[in-house]
Structures are given as C-alpha cells and as structure tokens.
Amino acid sequence: MKQDGKPTKTIDYSAYIDAAMRGVVRRVLEQVAGEGLPGEHHCYISFDTTHPAVRISPQMRERYPREMTVVLQHQFWDLKVGRDGFSVMLSFANIPERLDIPFAAMTAFADPSIKFGLQFHAATDDDGSLPPDTSFDDAHPRADNGAPDKGGAGADVISLEAFRKK
C-alpha cells in the first residue's frame, strides 16, 4: 500500500475486457471450424507478426514484418482452434501456407457482413512479457501441410483501417 492508504496496484479492466473479447473470437472460430461459415459471414483477423508465438513462413514474415490481416471466407482449410490460439491453412498466390496464431497476437477481428469488429490491446504484463496463459499452446492441433489449393486467386491480405472507428 502507498502511504496515503491506497493500493499500489490497480484492477486492469482493459486486460479483462480484452481476454473476454479474445474468448468471443475463440468461440466464433470453434463454431466456424465445426460448422463452416454461415451465410455471408467472413472473418478478418489482424495479428502482430512479431509476437514470439506466431508461426508463419519466413516468406510471410518478410512480406509482413509487423502486422498481417487474413480473411477466412472461401479458401481456408484445416482450421484448428485451441485454448490459446488457432492454426489455419490459407493459399497465397496458389501456395498453401499454414499459420499458427495465438489469440494474444491478435490486434483486430472483424466480420464485415454484419459490421462487427473488435480491437485488442497488446497482451503483455507490466514488464512487457507475455502473461503465462497467452502463449501459443504446444499441444495445439496442427493443420495438415498437404491441404489442396482449390484454385482461385488465393488469400487476400487487407487493411482493417476501413473498419476502425475514427
């Protein structure tokens, strides 16, 4: 306690809200993994590519050194959702790529079909390290690297600026 009788630590409401919102995304992705995308729904997911638990190919990391946005709509395969993150196969210029993304790395989530969007704060402790429950779960199911490309132009990586409140 401080000398004035007030506690030195505060309740981090922002972290609790972010954790709850990340839980919403996890539940949405679990539904999509089990049932597919209903109707016109599609998901834009932005994430910090510098997060230590993000697993993407060296080519993707070089192309998107800070942030990447992927779209789950028509061409995605083997969506696997774990407690701490998800993996998915996407096609980039007809080249299949597996991405492993911890929920802690997400910076934004949107479903433009219903004008729904969430933005997240960085998931770190006060000292800048990741909280222990936000690292990517090594027991997390892995996507099959042999996923076929079903043709088409491949995955789009887009900016979410149009969906952010100004």
N, C-alpha and C positions, 0 to 999 in steps of 0.2 A: 504494500500500500504506500501511496505517496503520503507526505507529511500532512496534506490537507484532508486526509481520510478517504480519498477517492482511490479506487483500484488503478494500478498502472496499466493493466491490460483492458481491452475493450472487447465487446462482442462483435465479431466480424460478420455482420449481417450480409455483406456483399458476397463473402465466400459461401455462406449457407445458401443464398439465393442462386449463385452460380452452380453449386452442387445439385440443387433441385432441378435447375434447368437442364443440366447435363443428363440428369436422370430421365427427363422428358425425352431428350434425344435418344438415349439408350432404349427406352420403351418403344419409341417410334421405329427405330431400326430393327428391334426384335420383331415387331409386327411385320415390317417390310420383308425381313429375312424369312419369316414363316408363311406369309400370305401374298407377298408381292405388293406392288404399289396399286392402291385402288384408284379408279377413275383417272383424273388428270393430275393427281398428286405427283410431285417430284421434289427431290431434296438437294439443296445446295449446301455443301459443307465446306467451310473455310477452316484451315488449320495452320498452325505455326510449324513450318518445316524444320526449324532449328530445335524443336523440342527433342530432348535426348531419346525418347522412346518411340518417336516416329520412325517407321521403316519404309523407305521408298528407294527406288533405284538411284544409283549415282547420277544418271542422266536427268531424272526428275528433280533431284536435289540441286543440280547445277542450273537447270532451267528455272526453278522456283526456289531461290536461296532463302527466302524469308517466309512467304505465305503462299498457299495454294488453295484454290477452290475447285472442288469436284462436284459433278452433277450426277445424282443417281436418278435415272429416268428410264431410258430404253436399253442401254448397253452396259449392264453391270452383271457380274456373276459372283457366285460363292460368297455372298455377304454373310459373315460370321460375326456375331456380337457376343462379347464377353463382359465381365463386370467392369473392367477398366478401359475398354476400347473395342474397336471393331477392325476387321480386315475385309477387303473387297478387291475384286479383280475388275479393272477397267481397261478399255482399249484406247491408246493414244496413237493416232496415225496408224491404225491397224496393228499396233504392237501391244500385246497384253501385258499389263503391269499389275502386280499386287501391291496394295498399300495397306500398311498396318498403322492405324491412327488411334492413339489413346484419347479418351474424352478430354483429358486435361490439356491437350494440344489444340482443341477446337477454339476458334475465335468467333465463329458465327455459324448459324444454321438458319436456313430459310426454306419455306415451301411457297413459292410464288403463286401457285394455283389458288391458294386461299389467302394470299397476302399475310403470311405468318412468318415472323422472324425473331431470332434471339441473337444477342451479342454477349460474349463472355469476357470476363477479366482474366488476366494471366493466373493460372493455377499454381501459385507458389506460396511458400511460407514467408514469414517476415524477413528471413535471411536470404531469400531468393531461391532457395532449394525447393524441389517439389515435395508436397506432402506425401507421406508413405503410401496412402491409399489411392494416389492418382497416377502411379507409374503403369506402364503397359504390362498386363498380366502375361507372364511367360507361358502359362498353361492355356492361354487363349487359343481357340481353334484356329488353324491355319487354312487359308484358301488354297485350292489346287492350282499349281502353276500352269497346268496344262489346259486351262479354260479356253475353249474355242472362241475365236473372234467371229461374231455373227455378221460381219460386213458393216458397211456404212462408213461414215466419216470418222468415227471414233469418239472418245470422250471430249467434252468441252471443258476448258478451264476458264472461268469468267470472273469478273469483279463483282462483288456484292454491294458496291457503292450505291447502286440504284435502290437497294432495299434498306439502307441505313437511314435512320432518322437524322435530319439535319437541324 
